Amino acid sequence: MLDKFVDDLKESAGTAMRLTSLAAAVAVCLFITTGFLCGAAFIAVLNKYGPVYACLAGAAVFFVCAAMAAICYALRKRAIRQRPVEAAKSTLQTALGDPIVMATALQAVRIIGVKRMIPLLAVGGLALGLMSKRPSAKD
């Protein structure tokens, strides 16, 4: 039971790392592309209409980019709020409901001692709380 839980945790961490690095690369490429497009548009408008209209056109391009980013952010936040209960919580509930896991935990407490288990349980509870608030990689 715990093996499945650990495997799910490793898989979701690896997936999150790959997706984060991919998203960072895409963001950098889009930023560079936007910079060159804005430069080209600025020079084209500058040659045809003058510096004031060129600056206004550049501001308009960045305003459209910012508005699109804000809309994407709002849609993402709404999608996160509408998600059902995460799979990690159900896996944890299944693990804690297993009598073998509970017997093993009680045996570990008896061997290690209650005074030494309190800091371990505090750190484990903190890690569990942070993990349960994190979005699932399968969604």
C-alpha positions in Angstrom: 0.0 0.0 0.0 2.8 2.4 0.9 4.8 1.3 -2.1 2.0 2.6 -4.4 1.8 5.8 -2.5 5.6 6.4 -2.8 5.5 5.4 -6.5 2.7 7.9 -7.1 4.6 10.6 -5.3 7.8 10.0 -7.3 5.9 9.9 -10.6 4.0 13.1 -9.9 7.2 14.9 -8.8 9.0 13.8 -12.0 6.1 14.9 -14.2 5.8 18.2 -12.4 9.6 18.9 -12.9 9.4 18.0 -16.6 6.3 20.2 -17.2 7.9 23.1 -15.3 11.1 23.1 -17.3 9.1 22.8 -20.5 6.9 25.7 -19.5 9.9 27.8 -18.6 11.5 27.2 -22.0 8.2 28.1 -23.8 7.9 31.3 -21.8 11.5 32.4 -22.6 10.9 31.7 -26.3 7.6 33.5 -26.4 9.2 36.5 -24.6 12.1 36.7 -27.2 9.6 36.3 -30.1 7.4 39.0 -28.7 10.4 41.3 -28.3 11.4 40.9 -32.0 7.9 41.3 -33.2 7.4 44.4 -31.2 10.7 45.8 -32.5 9.7 45.1 -36.1 6.3 46.6 -35.6 7.9 49.7 -33.9 10.3 50.3 -36.8 7.5 49.8 -39.4 5.2 52.2 -37.6 8.0 54.7 -36.9 8.9 54.9 -40.6 5.4 55.4 -41.7 3.7 57.5 -39.0 6.4 58.8 -36.6 7.6 58.2 -33.1 4.4 59.0 -31.1 2.3 56.5 -33.0 5.1 53.9 -32.9 5.2 54.1 -29.1 1.4 53.8 -28.9 1.5 50.8 -31.2 4.2 49.2 -29.0 2.1 49.9 -25.9 -0.9 48.3 -27.5 0.9 45.1 -28.4 2.1 44.7 -24.8 -1.3 45.5 -23.5 -2.9 42.8 -25.6 -0.2 40.3 -24.4 -0.9 41.3 -20.7 -4.6 40.9 -21.2 -4.2 37.5 -22.7 -2.0 36.4 -19.8 -4.5 37.7 -17.3 -7.3 35.8 -19.0 -5.3 32.6 -19.0 -4.4 33.0 -15.4 -8.1 33.5 -14.4 -9.2 30.5 -16.4 -6.5 28.4 -14.8 -7.5 29.5 -11.3 -11.2 28.7 -12.0 -10.2 25.2 -13.3 -8.2 24.5 -10.2 -11.1 25.5 -7.9 -13.5 23.2 -9.8 -11.4 20.1 -9.5 -12.7 17.2 -7.5 -11.0 15.7 -4.5 -7.4 14.7 -5.4 -6.3 11.1 -5.9 -3.5 11.5 -3.4 -6.0 12.0 -0.6 -7.9 8.8 -1.5 -4.6 6.9 -1.6 -3.7 8.2 1.8 -7.2 7.3 3.2 -6.8 3.8 1.8 -3.4 3.4 3.3 -4.6 4.6 6.7 -7.6 2.3 6.6 -5.4 -0.8 6.1 -5.0 -2.7 9.4 -1.5 -3.9 8.4 -0.3 -0.3 8.0 -1.8 0.8 11.3 -0.2 -2.2 13.1 3.2 -1.4 11.6 2.8 2.3 12.6 1.9 1.3 16.2 4.9 -1.1 16.3 7.2 1.7 15.1 5.9 4.1 17.8 6.5 1.4 20.4 10.1 0.7 19.3 11.2 4.3 18.7 9.3 5.8 21.6 6.7 8.6 21.9 9.1 11.4 22.8 11.2 10.8 19.7 8.1 10.3 17.5 6.6 13.8 18.2 9.1 15.7 16.0 8.9 13.1 13.3 5.1 13.2 13.2 5.2 17.0 13.1 7.5 17.1 10.1 5.5 14.3 8.4 2.2 16.2 9.1 3.7 19.3 7.6 4.8 17.4 4.5 1.4 15.7 4.2 -0.4 19.0 4.4 1.8 20.6 1.7 1.4 17.6 -0.5 -2.4 17.5 -0.2 -2.7 21.2 -1.3 -0.5 20.6 -4.4 -2.4 19.9 -7.6 -2.4 16.4 -8.9 -0.2 15.6 -11.9 -2.9 13.3 -13.4 -5.4 16.1 -13.9 
